[in-house]
Amino acid sequence: MAFLIMSTITLVFMSSINHLIKTYQNQLDLLEMQKVIIVALNKFDIKQIKQGVFIDQFQVRMSKQTICVSNWPKKKNYCVEK
């Protein structure tokens, strides 16, 4: 009986724990992309960023209205309006 109760509790909470882990990883990825934008703005001049610069697995590009960073291996993008 105890095994049945523990199995039920584990199955119920497993999906919520999995969701929390994915949310946490997405937040870490977002923070890392924000950090890359800050590094690019400090390290490169605007002309270089408009052409596109690469930092590790990230590409940072600036347009007239936004600055965007792309993480190609994870296929994630993050943009900030100027």
C-alpha positions as CSV (number, residue, x, y, z in Angstrom):
1,M,0.0,0.0,0.0
2,A,2.8,2.4,0.9
3,F,4.5,1.7,-2.5
4,L,1.2,2.5,-4.3
5,I,0.9,5.9,-2.4
6,M,4.6,6.8,-3.1
7,S,4.2,5.9,-6.8
8,T,1.1,8.0,-7.1
9,I,2.8,11.0,-5.4
10,T,5.9,10.6,-7.6
11,L,3.9,10.5,-10.8
12,V,1.8,13.5,-9.8
13,F,4.7,15.7,-8.9
14,M,7.1,14.5,-11.6
15,S,5.4,16.6,-14.3
16,S,5.5,19.7,-12.1
17,I,9.1,19.2,-11.2
18,N,10.0,18.7,-14.9
19,H,8.1,21.9,-15.8
20,L,10.1,23.8,-13.1
21,I,13.4,22.5,-14.4
22,K,12.5,23.6,-17.9
23,T,11.4,27.1,-16.7
24,Y,14.6,27.4,-14.7
25,Q,16.8,26.5,-17.7
26,N,14.9,29.0,-19.9
27,Q,15.6,31.7,-17.3
28,L,19.3,30.8,-17.2
29,D,19.4,31.0,-21.1
30,L,17.7,34.4,-21.1
31,L,20.2,35.7,-18.5
32,E,23.1,34.4,-20.5
33,M,21.8,36.1,-23.7
34,Q,21.3,39.4,-21.8
35,K,24.9,39.1,-20.5
36,V,26.2,38.5,-24.1
37,I,24.4,41.7,-25.3
38,I,26.1,43.7,-22.5
39,V,29.5,42.2,-23.3
40,A,29.0,43.0,-27.0
41,L,28.1,46.6,-26.3
42,N,31.2,47.0,-24.1
43,K,33.6,45.1,-26.3
44,F,32.6,46.1,-29.8
45,D,31.7,49.4,-31.5
46,I,28.2,50.0,-32.9
47,K,29.4,49.6,-36.5
48,Q,30.7,46.0,-35.8
49,I,27.5,45.1,-33.9
50,K,25.4,46.2,-36.9
51,Q,27.4,43.9,-39.1
52,G,27.0,41.1,-36.6
53,V,29.5,39.8,-34.0
54,F,30.1,36.3,-32.7
55,I,30.8,35.6,-29.0
56,D,31.1,31.8,-28.3
57,Q,27.9,30.2,-29.7
58,F,26.1,33.5,-29.9
59,Q,25.6,36.0,-32.6
60,V,24.7,39.6,-31.8
61,R,23.2,42.0,-34.4
62,M,21.8,45.5,-34.2
63,S,19.2,47.0,-36.4
64,K,17.7,50.4,-36.3
65,Q,15.1,49.5,-33.7
66,T,16.5,46.4,-31.9
67,I,19.6,44.5,-30.8
68,C,19.2,40.8,-31.0
69,V,21.3,37.8,-29.8
70,S,20.9,34.3,-31.2
71,N,22.0,31.1,-29.6
72,W,22.3,28.8,-32.6
73,P,22.8,25.4,-30.8
74,K,19.7,25.9,-28.7
75,K,17.8,27.8,-31.4
76,K,16.9,30.7,-29.1
77,N,16.6,34.4,-29.8
78,Y,16.3,37.4,-27.6
79,C,15.8,41.0,-28.7
80,V,15.8,44.3,-26.9
81,E,14.3,47.5,-28.4
82,K,16.5,50.5,-28.3
